[in-house]
Amino acid sequence: MSDKKPINDAMEHMSNIEGYPTDVDLKKLPKLLRYFGYFFICFFSISILFIIIAKLIL
């Protein structure tokens, strides 16, 4: 479980039962998923920069 401390026992029990998602560390993922994550982030970053530059030029 994560480092976050629950407010009380009921909240801890609810988080254990419902399975709240935890933070994802990209370095612990398999290589294929890691590369897909890096590609996804880079693709959208470059796309946003391209759109901004295109709007400034036109």
N, CA and C of each residue as an Amber inpcrd file, in Angstrom:
protein
   174
   0.8410000  -1.1850000   0.0000000   0.0000000   0.0000000   0.0000000
   0.8810000   1.2420000   0.0000000   0.3310000   2.3880000  -0.2390000
   1.0950000   3.6180000  -0.3240000   1.4860000   4.1210000   1.0630000
   2.2650000   5.2010000   1.0940000   2.7570000   5.7710000   2.3430000
   1.7130000   6.6080000   3.0600000   0.5900000   6.8490000   2.4220000
  -0.4400000   7.7050000   3.0130000  -1.1190000   6.9910000   4.1730000
  -1.2570000   7.6950000   5.2800000  -1.9050000   7.1370000   6.4630000
  -3.4070000   7.4130000   6.3930000  -4.2400000   6.4050000   6.6560000
  -5.6920000   6.6370000   6.6420000  -6.1230000   7.4640000   7.8450000
  -7.2610000   8.1380000   7.6990000  -7.7890000   8.9770000   8.7740000
  -8.2150000   8.1190000   9.9570000  -8.8920000   7.0170000   9.6670000
  -9.3260000   6.1120000  10.7270000  -9.3920000   4.6940000  10.1700000
  -9.7630000   3.7290000  11.0300000  -9.7950000   2.3260000  10.6110000
 -10.8300000   2.0610000   9.5300000 -11.9360000   2.7750000   9.5650000
 -12.9760000   2.5670000   8.5610000 -12.4750000   2.9630000   7.1720000
 -11.7410000   4.0530000   7.0850000 -11.2020000   4.4950000   5.7920000
 -10.1500000   3.5080000   5.2880000  -9.3510000   2.9690000   6.1910000
  -8.3470000   1.9810000   5.8010000  -9.0250000   0.7110000   5.2710000
 -10.0540000   0.2710000   5.9620000 -10.7960000  -0.9160000   5.5340000
 -11.4410000  -0.6790000   4.1640000 -12.0410000   0.4860000   3.9710000
 -12.6860000   0.7920000   2.6970000 -11.6570000   0.8220000   1.5610000
 -10.4870000   1.3990000   1.8070000  -9.4720000   1.4400000   0.7550000
  -8.9360000   0.0470000   0.4470000  -8.8620000  -0.8200000   1.4490000
  -8.4240000  -2.1950000   1.1980000  -9.4630000  -2.9700000   0.3960000
 -10.7310000  -2.7830000   0.6980000 -11.7930000  -3.5070000   0.0150000
 -11.9730000  -3.0040000  -1.4140000 -12.0320000  -1.6700000  -1.5870000
 -12.2950000  -1.0950000  -2.9070000 -11.0610000  -1.0870000  -3.7950000
  -9.8800000  -1.1090000  -3.2220000  -8.6530000  -1.1550000  -4.0180000
  -8.3540000   0.1440000  -4.7290000  -8.1780000   1.2130000  -3.9840000
  -7.8200000   2.4870000  -4.5850000  -6.4850000   2.3760000  -5.3200000
  -6.3440000   3.0330000  -6.4720000  -5.0830000   2.9490000  -7.2130000
  -3.9530000   3.6620000  -6.4720000  -2.7600000   3.1690000  -6.6600000
  -1.5820000   3.7820000  -6.0500000  -0.7960000   4.5140000  -7.1230000
   0.2060000   5.2510000  -6.7110000   1.0600000   5.9600000  -7.6510000
   1.8480000   4.9500000  -8.4850000   2.0580000   5.2820000  -9.7550000
   2.7670000   4.3820000 -10.6580000   4.1940000   4.8720000 -10.8170000
   5.1470000   3.9670000 -10.6220000   6.5500000   4.2660000 -10.8550000
   6.9230000   3.6530000 -12.1990000   7.2220000   4.5030000 -13.1950000
   7.4830000   3.9990000 -14.5420000   8.6920000   3.0700000 -14.5910000
   9.6440000   3.2310000 -13.6880000  10.8410000   2.3980000 -13.7260000
  10.5670000   0.9620000 -13.2910000   9.4490000   0.7080000 -12.6300000
   9.1140000  -0.6450000 -12.1890000   8.2260000  -1.3780000 -13.1790000
   7.7700000  -0.6920000 -14.2230000   6.9100000  -1.3170000 -15.2230000
   7.7440000  -2.1180000 -16.2230000   7.1370000  -3.0650000 -16.9240000
   7.8570000  -3.7700000 -17.9990000   8.3030000  -2.7790000 -19.0720000
   9.3640000  -3.1420000 -19.7920000   9.9520000  -2.2230000 -20.7770000
   8.9570000  -1.7740000 -21.8320000   8.1200000  -2.6890000 -22.3080000
   7.1640000  -2.3290000 -23.3600000   6.2030000  -1.2440000 -22.8640000
   5.6690000  -1.3930000 -21.6650000   4.7620000  -0.3790000 -21.1250000
   5.5000000   0.9270000 -20.8280000   6.7310000   0.8110000 -20.3700000
   7.5300000   2.0050000 -20.0960000   7.7490000   2.8090000 -21.3790000
   8.1540000   2.1130000 -22.4420000   8.3860000   2.8080000 -23.7130000
   7.1020000   3.3990000 -24.2790000   5.9900000   2.6790000 -24.1210000
   4.7060000   3.2080000 -24.5680000   4.3660000   4.4750000 -23.7890000
   4.6030000   4.5000000 -22.4860000   4.3470000   5.6880000 -21.6660000
   5.2030000   6.8670000 -22.1000000   6.5000000   6.5910000 -22.3340000
   7.3870000   7.6620000 -22.7900000   6.9550000   8.1780000 -24.1610000
   6.5860000   7.2630000 -25.0650000   6.1290000   7.6670000 -26.3940000
   4.8770000   8.5210000 -26.2930000   3.9330000   8.1040000 -25.4660000
   2.6670000   8.8120000 -25.2890000   2.9130000  10.2320000 -24.7890000
   3.7560000  10.3830000 -23.7820000   4.0570000  11.7010000 -23.2150000
   4.7680000  12.5790000 -24.2450000   5.7600000  12.0110000 -24.9350000
   6.4960000  12.7840000 -25.9380000   5.6160000  13.1770000 -27.1170000
   4.7730000  12.2530000 -27.5580000   3.9020000  12.5400000 -28.7010000
   2.9810000  13.7160000 -28.4040000   2.3480000  13.7150000 -27.2330000
   1.4330000  14.8080000 -26.9150000   2.1800000  16.1110000 -26.6540000
   3.3640000  16.0360000 -26.0720000   4.1480000  17.2530000 -25.8500000
   4.5550000  17.8850000 -27.1760000   5.0410000  17.0680000 -28.0880000
   5.4600000  17.5800000 -29.3990000   4.2490000  18.0720000 -30.1880000
   3.1240000  17.3860000 -30.0780000   1.9070000  17.8260000 -30.7700000
   1.4440000  19.1900000 -30.2750000   1.4720000  19.3920000 -28.9770000
   1.0620000  20.6840000 -28.4100000   2.0150000  21.7860000 -28.8660000
   3.3190000  21.5120000 -28.8470000   4.2820000  22.5040000 -29.3290000
   4.0640000  22.8080000 -30.8070000   3.8140000  21.7910000 -31.6020000
   3.5760000  21.9950000 -33.0220000   2.3380000  22.8460000 -33.2640000
   1.2830000  22.6020000 -32.5200000   0.0530000  23.4000000 -32.6720000
   0.2990000  24.8450000 -32.2800000   1.0230000  25.0730000 -31.2050000
   1.3220000  26.4450000 -30.7620000   2.1550000  27.1660000 -31.8160000
   3.1780000  26.5090000 -32.3390000   4.0320000  27.1340000 -33.3490000
   3.2510000  27.3910000 -34.6320000   2.3950000  26.4600000 -35.0280000
   1.5990000  26.6360000 -36.2500000   0.6430000  27.8120000 -36.1150000
   0.0750000  28.0000000 -34.9280000  -0.8440000  29.1290000 -34.7350000
  -0.0990000  30.4650000 -34.7210000   1.1350000  30.4640000 -34.2570000
   1.9140000  31.7030000 -34.2650000   2.3310000  32.0890000 -35.6780000
   2.6290000  31.1100000 -36.5050000   3.0720000  31.3770000 -37.8710000
   1.9010000  31.8040000 -38.7400000   0.7680000  31.1300000 -38.5960000
  -0.3720000  31.4240000 -39.4720000  -1.2080000  32.4960000 -38.9160000
